[in-house]
Amino acid sequence: MLKTKFSKRFEELQAQSDSIPFHQNTGRGGSHVPAGGWQKWATSAQNLIKAVFGEDSPHYINFTEGVNECNGYDHKVKPLQGIFSSAKEDFDGGYVFDVDLRISGEVFGDFVVLAKHSLSEGNKDVAAVLASAALEDALKRYASVNGLSVDDNSMTEVVNALKSQGLVSGAQKSLLSAMPKIRNYAMHAEWGKISDPDVSSIIGFVEQFLLSNFSHQ
């Protein structure tokens, strides 16, 4: 799980933050971190905050501004440590809800782009496989994030589980009912049973599903 990996990395970087060496300034008050003593940690912390919260989050924006202004003196480094600690607290406290969905959405979105490109070039079969794989994985990830254990289930079983919990409804629910059949044709290389409109319908459904459930959570 991504959250487990991120949690481990937060702990590692918190330990690094706690061990950043501050040296007293000679002849004046305050302290500083020797060259290179904070940049390695800050670069990794910035990367983690971006992955977890996104580029538009206050955590990332404030941390990036702090990095750009940092000169190694304590009054510049310590605010960075504070922002990182705040990000870690929000993550540990469960106030970041979209880590798995947002990152998964980006990956599945790449699949959709490839599927659309393949279909436009006349490679219907390739597009069908890509779109079907993106749909099945997206449904399973969405179900998992909502507390359903469906890793080993068929796509039909996943769809039924989502419906029974009210996690899909309306037009989305009706359209989804036809998807397992097309997916099975694609995964079993029954190309003659799949048409261009079938593939377009999967691609369109996946796009809407990602927009509805994997964005701005």
NORVEN-V219320 format. One record per residue. N is the residue number from 0. RES is the residue in one letter. SS is DSSP state (helix for helix, strand for strand, loop for the rest). PSI is psi in degrees with one decimal (NA if undefined). OMEGA is omega in whole degrees, 0 to 359 (999 if undefined). Layout:
# NORVEN-V219320
n:N res:RES ss:SS psi:PSI omega:OMEGA
n:N res:RES ss:SS psi:PSI omega:OMEGA
This chain:
# NORVEN-V219320
n:0 res:M ss:loop psi:139.3 omega:180
n:1 res:L ss:helix psi:-38.9 omega:183
n:2 res:K ss:helix psi:-35.9 omega:179
n:3 res:T ss:helix psi:-42.8 omega:179
n:4 res:K ss:helix psi:-42.8 omega:180
n:5 res:F ss:helix psi:-39.7 omega:179
n:6 res:S ss:helix psi:-43.4 omega:179
n:7 res:K ss:helix psi:-41.8 omega:181
n:8 res:R ss:helix psi:-37.0 omega:176
n:9 res:F ss:helix psi:-42.8 omega:180
n:10 res:E ss:helix psi:-43.3 omega:180
n:11 res:E ss:helix psi:-44.6 omega:182
n:12 res:L ss:helix psi:-28.2 omega:174
n:13 res:Q ss:helix psi:-40.2 omega:178
n:14 res:A ss:helix psi:-40.5 omega:178
n:15 res:Q ss:helix psi:-40.3 omega:179
n:16 res:S ss:helix psi:-43.5 omega:181
n:17 res:D ss:helix psi:-22.1 omega:184
n:18 res:S ss:loop psi:7.5 omega:177
n:19 res:I ss:loop psi:127.3 omega:185
n:20 res:P ss:loop psi:117.4 omega:175
n:21 res:F ss:loop psi:128.9 omega:179
n:22 res:H ss:strand psi:138.4 omega:178
n:23 res:Q ss:strand psi:138.2 omega:176
n:24 res:N ss:loop psi:137.9 omega:181
n:25 res:T ss:loop psi:124.5 omega:175
n:26 res:G ss:loop psi:4.6 omega:178
n:27 res:R ss:loop psi:168.0 omega:183
n:28 res:G ss:loop psi:172.4 omega:178
n:29 res:G ss:loop psi:-176.9 omega:181
n:30 res:S ss:strand psi:172.4 omega:180
n:31 res:H ss:strand psi:164.9 omega:176
n:32 res:V ss:loop psi:127.5 omega:179
n:33 res:P ss:loop psi:154.4 omega:181
n:34 res:A ss:loop psi:131.6 omega:180
n:35 res:G ss:loop psi:-7.3 omega:184
n:36 res:G ss:loop psi:-17.8 omega:180
n:37 res:W ss:loop psi:-20.7 omega:186
n:38 res:Q ss:helix psi:-40.8 omega:181
n:39 res:K ss:helix psi:-47.4 omega:179
n:40 res:W ss:helix psi:-46.1 omega:184
n:41 res:A ss:helix psi:-38.2 omega:179
n:42 res:T ss:helix psi:-44.7 omega:179
n:43 res:S ss:helix psi:-40.0 omega:179
n:44 res:A ss:helix psi:-41.9 omega:179
n:45 res:Q ss:helix psi:-41.7 omega:179
n:46 res:N ss:helix psi:-42.0 omega:180
n:47 res:L ss:helix psi:-45.4 omega:180
n:48 res:I ss:helix psi:-40.0 omega:178
n:49 res:K ss:helix psi:-44.1 omega:181
n:50 res:A ss:helix psi:-39.1 omega:185
n:51 res:V ss:helix psi:-46.1 omega:189
n:52 res:F ss:helix psi:-20.2 omega:182
n:53 res:G ss:loop psi:161.1 omega:185
n:54 res:E ss:loop psi:-23.9 omega:184
n:55 res:D ss:loop psi:1.3 omega:182
n:56 res:S ss:loop psi:149.6 omega:176
n:57 res:P ss:helix psi:-36.0 omega:179
n:58 res:H ss:helix psi:-49.6 omega:183
n:59 res:Y ss:helix psi:-43.7 omega:181
n:60 res:I ss:helix psi:-48.3 omega:181
n:61 res:N ss:helix psi:-39.7 omega:180
n:62 res:F ss:helix psi:-42.0 omega:180
n:63 res:T ss:helix psi:-42.2 omega:177
n:64 res:E ss:helix psi:-40.5 omega:178
n:65 res:G ss:helix psi:-40.1 omega:178
n:66 res:V ss:helix psi:-43.4 omega:182
n:67 res:N ss:helix psi:-28.2 omega:182
n:68 res:E ss:helix psi:-8.0 omega:188
n:69 res:C ss:loop psi:134.1 omega:178
n:70 res:N ss:loop psi:8.2 omega:178
n:71 res:G ss:loop psi:-11.3 omega:179
n:72 res:Y ss:strand psi:153.9 omega:188
n:73 res:D ss:helix psi:-35.0 omega:182
n:74 res:H ss:helix psi:-5.6 omega:175
n:75 res:K ss:helix psi:-35.5 omega:182
n:76 res:V ss:helix psi:-42.2 omega:184
n:77 res:K ss:helix psi:-35.8 omega:173
n:78 res:P ss:helix psi:-35.4 omega:176
n:79 res:L ss:helix psi:-42.6 omega:178
n:80 res:Q ss:helix psi:-37.2 omega:179
n:81 res:G ss:helix psi:-42.2 omega:179
n:82 res:I ss:helix psi:-41.9 omega:179
n:83 res:F ss:helix psi:-43.6 omega:179
n:84 res:S ss:helix psi:-37.9 omega:178
n:85 res:S ss:helix psi:-43.3 omega:178
n:86 res:A ss:helix psi:-42.6 omega:180
n:87 res:K ss:helix psi:-42.3 omega:179
n:88 res:E ss:helix psi:-42.5 omega:179
n:89 res:D ss:helix psi:-39.5 omega:179
n:90 res:F ss:helix psi:-49.3 omega:181
n:91 res:D ss:helix psi:-31.3 omega:182
n:92 res:G ss:loop psi:-2.5 omega:178
n:93 res:G ss:loop psi:22.8 omega:182
n:94 res:Y ss:loop psi:11.8 omega:174
n:95 res:V ss:loop psi:110.8 omega:190
n:96 res:F ss:loop psi:-12.9 omega:193
n:97 res:D ss:loop psi:16.8 omega:185
n:98 res:V ss:helix psi:-57.1 omega:182
n:99 res:D ss:helix psi:-45.0 omega:184
n:100 res:L ss:helix psi:-43.9 omega:183
n:101 res:R ss:helix psi:-47.5 omega:181
n:102 res:I ss:helix psi:-40.3 omega:177
n:103 res:S ss:helix psi:-39.8 omega:179
n:104 res:G ss:helix psi:-38.0 omega:178
n:105 res:E ss:helix psi:-42.3 omega:180
n:106 res:V ss:helix psi:-47.9 omega:180
n:107 res:F ss:helix psi:-33.8 omega:177
n:108 res:G ss:helix psi:-36.8 omega:177
n:109 res:D ss:helix psi:-38.5 omega:177
n:110 res:F ss:helix psi:-42.3 omega:181
n:111 res:V ss:helix psi:-42.3 omega:178
n:112 res:V ss:helix psi:-44.5 omega:179
n:113 res:L ss:helix psi:-39.6 omega:180
n:114 res:A ss:helix psi:-44.1 omega:180
n:115 res:K ss:helix psi:-40.1 omega:179
n:116 res:H ss:helix psi:-43.8 omega:180
n:117 res:S ss:helix psi:-43.1 omega:181
n:118 res:L ss:helix psi:-40.2 omega:181
n:119 res:S ss:helix psi:-24.9 omega:179
n:120 res:E ss:loop psi:7.4 omega:177
n:121 res:G ss:loop psi:7.8 omega:180
n:122 res:N ss:loop psi:68.4 omega:184
n:123 res:K ss:helix psi:-42.8 omega:186
n:124 res:D ss:helix psi:-42.3 omega:177
n:125 res:V ss:helix psi:-44.0 omega:180
n:126 res:A ss:helix psi:-38.0 omega:180
n:127 res:A ss:helix psi:-42.7 omega:179
n:128 res:V ss:helix psi:-46.0 omega:181
n:129 res:L ss:helix psi:-46.6 omega:182
n:130 res:A ss:helix psi:-39.5 omega:180
n:131 res:S ss:helix psi:-41.4 omega:179
n:132 res:A ss:helix psi:-42.9 omega:179
n:133 res:A ss:helix psi:-41.7 omega:181
n:134 res:L ss:helix psi:-48.5 omega:183
n:135 res:E ss:helix psi:-44.9 omega:180
n:136 res:D ss:helix psi:-38.9 omega:179
n:137 res:A ss:helix psi:-42.2 omega:179
n:138 res:L ss:helix psi:-42.4 omega:181
n:139 res:K ss:helix psi:-40.6 omega:180
n:140 res:R ss:helix psi:-41.5 omega:179
n:141 res:Y ss:helix psi:-42.6 omega:179
n:142 res:A ss:helix psi:-43.4 omega:182
n:143 res:S ss:helix psi:-44.2 omega:180
n:144 res:V ss:helix psi:-28.6 omega:179
n:145 res:N ss:loop psi:18.3 omega:171
n:146 res:G ss:loop psi:10.4 omega:179
n:147 res:L ss:loop psi:137.1 omega:178
n:148 res:S ss:loop psi:101.0 omega:187
n:149 res:V ss:loop psi:14.4 omega:186
n:150 res:D ss:loop psi:-39.7 omega:184
n:151 res:D ss:loop psi:9.9 omega:183
n:152 res:N ss:loop psi:155.6 omega:174
n:153 res:S ss:loop psi:165.6 omega:181
n:154 res:M ss:helix psi:-38.4 omega:178
n:155 res:T ss:helix psi:-42.2 omega:179
n:156 res:E ss:helix psi:-37.9 omega:178
n:157 res:V ss:helix psi:-45.8 omega:179
n:158 res:V ss:helix psi:-45.9 omega:180
n:159 res:N ss:helix psi:-37.7 omega:179
n:160 res:A ss:helix psi:-42.0 omega:179
n:161 res:L ss:helix psi:-41.7 omega:180
n:162 res:K ss:helix psi:-44.0 omega:184
n:163 res:S ss:helix psi:-26.5 omega:179
n:164 res:Q ss:loop psi:1.6 omega:179
n:165 res:G ss:loop psi:22.0 omega:183
n:166 res:L ss:loop psi:-14.6 omega:170
n:167 res:V ss:loop psi:143.9 omega:183
n:168 res:S ss:loop psi:174.1 omega:176
n:169 res:G ss:helix psi:-141.5 omega:182
n:170 res:A ss:helix psi:-34.9 omega:179
n:171 res:Q ss:helix psi:-40.4 omega:180
n:172 res:K ss:helix psi:-41.8 omega:181
n:173 res:S ss:helix psi:-44.9 omega:180
n:174 res:L ss:helix psi:-36.7 omega:184
n:175 res:L ss:helix psi:-27.9 omega:183
n:176 res:S ss:loop psi:-29.6 omega:182
n:177 res:A ss:loop psi:-12.0 omega:187
n:178 res:M ss:helix psi:-40.1 omega:182
n:179 res:P ss:helix psi:-36.7 omega:181
n:180 res:K ss:helix psi:-44.5 omega:180
n:181 res:I ss:helix psi:-40.2 omega:178
n:182 res:R ss:helix psi:-44.7 omega:181
n:183 res:N ss:helix psi:-39.6 omega:176
n:184 res:Y ss:helix psi:-44.3 omega:182
n:185 res:A ss:helix psi:-45.6 omega:184
n:186 res:M ss:helix psi:-16.6 omega:178
n:187 res:H ss:loop psi:16.5 omega:174
n:188 res:A ss:loop psi:34.9 omega:176
n:189 res:E ss:loop psi:67.5 omega:190
n:190 res:W ss:helix psi:-33.0 omega:182
n:191 res:G ss:helix psi:-16.3 omega:181
n:192 res:K ss:helix psi:2.1 omega:181
n:193 res:I ss:loop psi:130.1 omega:178
n:194 res:S ss:loop psi:166.3 omega:176
n:195 res:D ss:helix psi:-43.4 omega:178
n:196 res:P ss:helix psi:-33.1 omega:177
n:197 res:D ss:helix psi:-46.3 omega:181
n:198 res:V ss:helix psi:-41.5 omega:178
n:199 res:S ss:helix psi:-36.9 omega:180
n:200 res:S ss:helix psi:-38.2 omega:178
n:201 res:I ss:helix psi:-47.2 omega:181
n:202 res:I ss:helix psi:-46.6 omega:180
n:203 res:G ss:helix psi:-39.6 omega:180
n:204 res:F ss:helix psi:-45.3 omega:181
n:205 res:V ss:helix psi:-43.9 omega:179
n:206 res:E ss:helix psi:-47.7 omega:181
n:207 res:Q ss:helix psi:-37.5 omega:180
n:208 res:F ss:helix psi:-40.8 omega:178
n:209 res:L ss:helix psi:-42.7 omega:180
n:210 res:L ss:helix psi:-37.6 omega:184
n:211 res:S ss:helix psi:-33.9 omega:191
n:212 res:N ss:helix psi:-12.9 omega:184
n:213 res:F ss:loop psi:7.5 omega:180
n:214 res:S ss:loop psi:139.7 omega:175
n:215 res:H ss:loop psi:42.4 omega:178
n:216 res:Q ss:loop psi:NA omega:999
